[in-house]
Amino acid sequence: MPYVDWVIRGPKIGACSCAYGCPCEFNARPTHGWCEGFEAHLIEEGHFGDVRLDGLVIGARYRWPGPVHEGKGVVQGFIDERADGGQRDALFAILGGKEQEPTTSFNIYNSTIERELDPIFGTFEFACDLKARAGKFVVPGMLEVSLSPIKNPVTGKNHFAQIVLESGFEFRKAEMASATFKSIGADLDMAHEKVYGVMWNAAYGPYGVIEEPQAA
């Protein structure tokens, strides 16, 4: 079936409570048996039909009581308050899995959610430097995340690594990082240090991942 023409692309970062590398990426169970974390995406260039989405930031925090694919998850979205009514409708359509194949990352993750909390509209601090493996995402008074290079435990030097997934539904290649994050409120209190962090140049459309060259 034909879909509305849409695309969102730009740097994306994420983190979860698992060890570096994240077992989910290898079809293994979460490090602690459960999963919680966040993700954020700066839409450097995007549109949904005639609605432009350039410059907007979106994100989410989440928790699953077991492996993600077993469901029963809780999620809360973050939407850039600069988005006007039309842009909000467009973002909700994309994030809600509308006008796209059921195999996109948005639909796959949505199928695992049991409870969706009201979204937060605000001004967020976002940064992503792929070359330095550094980034951050801040929702004032609610969520603070920082990503930095993984350190070699013997030499103390930066340890750079990537995950490459030939048929990944969220990314095909991503940079690994060390994440520290804290979240409070809305039944999503969490705090973790030196856990799995990830960053990549994300591009999505109605049929899922759009493969594009990744920055070194």
Secondary structure in CASP SS format (residue, H / E / C, confidence):
PFRMAT SS
TARGET T0000
AUTHOR 0000-0000-0000
METHOD secondary structure of the structure
MODEL  1
M C 1.00
P C 1.00
Y C 1.00
V C 1.00
D C 1.00
W E 1.00
V E 1.00
I E 1.00
R E 1.00
G E 1.00
P E 1.00
K E 1.00
I E 1.00
G E 1.00
A E 1.00
C E 1.00
S C 1.00
C C 1.00
A C 1.00
Y C 1.00
G C 1.00
C C 1.00
P H 1.00
C H 1.00
E H 1.00
F H 1.00
N C 1.00
A C 1.00
R C 1.00
P C 1.00
T C 1.00
H C 1.00
G C 1.00
W C 1.00
C E 1.00
E E 1.00
G E 1.00
F E 1.00
E E 1.00
A E 1.00
H E 1.00
L E 1.00
I E 1.00
E C 1.00
E E 1.00
G E 1.00
H E 1.00
F E 1.00
G C 1.00
D C 1.00
V E 1.00
R E 1.00
L C 1.00
D C 1.00
G C 1.00
L E 1.00
V E 1.00
I E 1.00
G E 1.00
A E 1.00
R E 1.00
Y E 1.00
R E 1.00
W E 1.00
P C 1.00
G C 1.00
P C 1.00
V H 1.00
H H 1.00
E H 1.00
G C 1.00
K C 1.00
G E 1.00
V E 1.00
V E 1.00
Q E 1.00
G E 1.00
F E 1.00
I E 1.00
D E 1.00
E C 1.00
R C 1.00
A C 1.00
D C 1.00
G H 1.00
G H 1.00
Q H 1.00
R H 1.00
D H 1.00
A H 1.00
L H 1.00
F H 1.00
A H 1.00
I H 1.00
L H 1.00
G C 1.00
G C 1.00
K C 1.00
E C 1.00
Q C 1.00
E C 1.00
P C 1.00
T C 1.00
T C 1.00
S H 1.00
F H 1.00
N H 1.00
I H 1.00
Y H 1.00
N H 1.00
S C 1.00
T C 1.00
I E 1.00
E E 1.00
R E 1.00
E E 1.00
L E 1.00
D E 1.00
P E 1.00
I E 1.00
F E 1.00
G E 1.00
T C 1.00
F C 1.00
E E 1.00
F E 1.00
A E 1.00
C E 1.00
D E 1.00
L C 1.00
K C 1.00
A C 1.00
R C 1.00
A E 1.00
G E 1.00
K E 1.00
F E 1.00
V E 1.00
V E 1.00
P C 1.00
G C 1.00
M C 1.00
L E 1.00
E E 1.00
V E 1.00
S E 1.00
L E 1.00
S E 1.00
P C 1.00
I E 1.00
K E 1.00
N C 1.00
P C 1.00
V C 1.00
T C 1.00
G C 1.00
K C 1.00
N E 1.00
H E 1.00
F C 1.00
A C 1.00
Q E 1.00
I E 1.00
V E 1.00
L C 1.00
E C 1.00
S C 1.00
G C 1.00
F C 1.00
E C 1.00
F C 1.00
R C 1.00
K E 1.00
A E 1.00
E E 1.00
M E 1.00
A E 1.00
S E 1.00
A E 1.00
T E 1.00
F E 1.00
K E 1.00
S E 1.00
I C 1.00
G C 1.00
A C 1.00
D C 1.00
L C 1.00
D C 1.00
M E 1.00
A E 1.00
H E 1.00
E E 1.00
K E 1.00
V E 1.00
Y E 1.00
G E 1.00
V E 1.00
M E 1.00
W E 1.00
N E 1.00
A E 1.00
A E 1.00
Y E 1.00
G E 1.00
P C 1.00
Y C 1.00
G E 1.00
V E 1.00
I C 1.00
E C 1.00
E C 1.00
P C 1.00
Q C 1.00
A C 1.00
A C 1.00
END
